């Protein structure tokens, strides 16, 4: 296991960047109607979700303000799960909530782990700013 430990920071970076990019896709579907989505009214609950997903996802990709942004996005996914998915059934596989549950877990992890070495937060921490 010790040999794999040296790849931990790389794995964290891959997880953060991929999760952020995928999450952004949900946002641009809602904000702009891209990627097969439907443009939502900005002042609606789905419009707010689109803003959080697009710009929160971008901040996650960049690794900027990762911990507070990941905390906010974990909260969004918790609300999404309880509002949109749980009424459809208990298990995520039944109610279509697998992605909300998985994103929740990833964002909770990023809240505790931070952005890692390959991020703006990491550069700022190393430079002391």
DAVEN-V229294 format. One record per backbone hydrogen bond with DSSP energy under -0.5 kcal/mol. NH is the residue of the N-H (numbers start at 1). CO is the residue of the C=O. E is the energy in kcal/mol with one decimal. If there is no record, write none. Layout:
BEGIN
nh: (NH:NH)
co: (CO:CO)
e: (E:E)
END
This chain:
BEGIN
nh: (4:5:6:6:7:8:11:12:13:14:15:16:17:18:19:20:21:22:23:24:25:26:26:27:28:29:30:31:32:33:33:34:37:40:44:47:48:49:50:51:52:53:54:55:56:56:57:57:58:59:60:61:62:63:64:65:69:70:71:72:73:74:75:76:77:78:79:80:81:82:83:84:85:85:86:88:89:94:95:96:97:98:101:102:103:104:105:106:107:108:109:110:111:112:113:114:119:120:121:123:124:125:126:127:128:129)
co: (1:1:2:3:4:5:7:8:9:10:11:12:13:14:15:16:17:18:19:20:21:22:23:23:24:25:26:27:28:28:29:28:34:30:41:41:44:45:46:47:48:49:50:51:51:52:52:53:54:55:56:57:58:59:59:63:65:66:67:68:69:70:71:72:73:74:75:76:77:78:79:80:80:81:81:85:86:91:91:92:92:92:97:98:99:100:101:102:103:104:105:106:107:108:109:110:117:62:63:119:120:121:122:123:124:124)
e: (-0.7:-1.1:-0.6:-0.6:-2.0:-1.7:-2.8:-2.4:-2.0:-2.6:-2.7:-2.7:-2.7:-2.6:-2.5:-2.3:-2.5:-2.6:-2.5:-2.3:-1.2:-0.9:-0.6:-1.4:-2.6:-1.5:-1.4:-3.0:-1.9:-0.7:-0.8:-1.5:-1.5:-3.5:-2.0:-0.6:-2.3:-2.1:-2.2:-2.0:-2.6:-2.9:-2.5:-2.4:-0.7:-1.7:-0.5:-1.2:-1.7:-2.2:-2.2:-2.5:-2.5:-1.3:-2.4:-0.5:-2.3:-3.2:-2.1:-2.2:-2.7:-2.4:-1.9:-2.1:-2.3:-2.0:-2.5:-2.7:-2.3:-2.4:-2.8:-2.6:-1.0:-1.1:-3.0:-2.1:-1.8:-1.4:-2.0:-1.1:-1.1:-0.7:-2.5:-2.7:-3.2:-2.2:-2.2:-2.5:-2.9:-2.3:-2.2:-2.6:-2.0:-1.6:-3.3:-2.2:-1.6:-2.1:-3.1:-2.1:-2.7:-2.3:-2.1:-1.9:-0.9:-2.0)
END
